[in-house]
Amino acid sequence: MGKKCAFTGHRFIKNYSDIKEKTERIIKELIELGYTDFYNGGAIGFDMLCAFIIIEFKKKYDIKLHLILPCKNHFSKWNSDQKMTFEEILYNADSIEYAEEEYVEGCMLKRNRMLCEKSDLILAHCTRSFGGSFYTVNYAKKIGKETVNV
């Protein structure tokens, strides 16, 4: 098995096209460095951006998209467009794992820790010093994982 990368980032992305271009370039470089397994938390925003980049790159490279989701119904409050987008990601995933069966307090943080623990590197889009992405990047560093911020 090759190297493993997980993603974490904000729901709302300023300069979306610029961040997308940079993220595509970094993921391509990671693939060239032997990364084959990409772990995604299934959140709106940066996670979805990265999932679709991996889905596109799967057409050219022997790589896998693994979803680690907080719970089975974590998307229940999303709007119909977000749900349809997520369904496409689910359809293209090579594996799906859940931190918890149903929503419980802390399942998002548990998912974030699982992403870090399964990966060699965390590719992040983190521009704030608070919130889930900030926590995830700091947890990754604490357990000795490499982090790259877009």
C-alpha positions in Angstrom: 0.0 0.0 0.0 1.2 3.5 -0.8 1.3 6.6 1.3 -1.9 8.0 2.8 -3.2 11.6 2.8 -6.3 13.1 4.5 -8.1 16.4 3.9 -9.5 19.0 6.3 -10.7 22.5 5.6 -13.3 25.1 6.0 -16.9 25.0 4.6 -16.5 28.3 2.9 -13.5 28.9 0.6 -12.5 32.4 -0.4 -10.7 32.6 -3.8 -12.2 29.2 -4.7 -10.7 28.8 -8.1 -7.2 29.7 -6.8 -7.5 27.2 -3.9 -8.8 24.6 -6.3 -5.9 25.1 -8.7 -3.3 24.9 -5.8 -5.0 21.8 -4.3 -5.0 20.0 -7.7 -1.3 20.8 -8.1 -0.4 19.5 -4.6 -2.5 16.3 -5.0 -0.8 15.6 -8.3 2.6 16.1 -6.6 1.6 13.8 -3.8 0.5 11.1 -6.3 3.9 11.4 -8.0 5.5 10.9 -4.5 3.7 7.6 -4.0 0.4 8.7 -2.3 -2.3 6.3 -3.3 -4.9 6.5 -0.6 -6.9 9.7 0.1 -9.1 10.0 3.2 -12.0 12.4 3.1 -14.4 13.5 5.9 -17.3 14.3 3.7 -17.9 17.8 4.8 -19.2 20.7 2.7 -16.4 22.9 1.3 -12.8 21.9 1.1 -13.6 18.2 1.7 -16.0 18.1 -1.3 -13.5 20.0 -3.4 -10.8 17.5 -2.6 -13.2 14.5 -3.2 -14.0 15.7 -6.7 -10.3 16.2 -7.5 -9.6 12.6 -6.4 -12.6 11.3 -8.4 -11.2 13.1 -11.5 -7.7 11.9 -10.9 -8.9 8.3 -10.4 -9.5 8.3 -14.2 -5.7 8.7 -14.7 -4.1 7.3 -11.6 -4.4 4.1 -9.5 -5.6 5.9 -6.4 -8.4 5.4 -3.9 -10.9 7.6 -2.2 -11.8 6.6 1.3 -14.6 8.3 3.2 -14.5 8.6 7.0 -17.8 10.1 8.0 -18.9 11.3 11.4 -22.2 9.2 11.3 -24.6 7.7 8.7 -27.0 10.7 8.7 -24.6 13.6 9.0 -25.9 15.2 5.8 -29.6 15.1 6.9 -29.8 18.9 7.3 -28.1 19.8 4.0 -30.1 21.2 1.1 -31.0 19.1 -1.9 -28.1 20.3 -4.1 -25.6 19.5 -1.3 -27.2 16.1 -0.8 -27.0 15.3 -4.6 -23.3 16.4 -4.6 -22.6 14.2 -1.7 -24.4 11.2 -3.3 -21.9 11.5 -6.2 -19.0 11.4 -3.8 -20.5 8.3 -2.0 -21.0 6.6 -5.3 -17.3 7.1 -6.3 -15.8 6.2 -2.9 -13.7 3.0 -2.6 -14.6 2.6 1.0 -16.8 4.2 3.7 -16.3 4.1 7.4 -18.3 5.8 10.1 -17.0 7.3 13.4 -20.4 6.6 14.9 -23.6 4.9 13.7 -25.8 7.9 14.6 -25.1 11.5 15.5 -23.7 11.9 19.0 -21.8 14.7 20.6 -18.2 14.5 19.6 -18.7 12.4 16.4 -17.2 15.1 14.2 -14.1 15.3 16.4 -13.8 11.6 16.4 -14.0 11.6 12.6 -11.2 14.2 12.5 -9.0 12.2 14.7 -9.6 9.0 12.6 -8.6 11.0 9.5 -5.3 12.0 11.1 -4.5 8.6 12.6 -5.0 6.8 9.2 -2.9 9.2 7.2 0.8 10.1 6.7 0.0 13.6 5.7 -2.9 16.1 6.2 -3.6 18.5 3.4 -5.5 21.4 4.9 -7.2 24.6 4.0 -7.1 26.3 7.4 -7.1 30.1 7.6 -8.5 30.5 11.1 -7.1 29.7 14.6 -10.3 28.1 15.8 -12.8 25.5 14.7 -12.7 21.9 13.5 -10.0 22.3 10.8 -7.8 24.1 13.2 -8.3 21.4 15.8 -7.6 18.7 13.2 -4.3 20.3 12.0 -3.1 20.7 15.5 -4.1 17.1 16.4 -2.2 15.9 13.3 0.9 17.8 14.4 0.6 16.5 18.0 0.7 12.9 16.8 3.6 13.5 14.5 1.9 13.8 11.1 3.1 16.0 8.3 0.7 18.9 7.5 0.5 21.0 4.3 -1.8 24.1 4.3 -3.2 25.4 1.0 
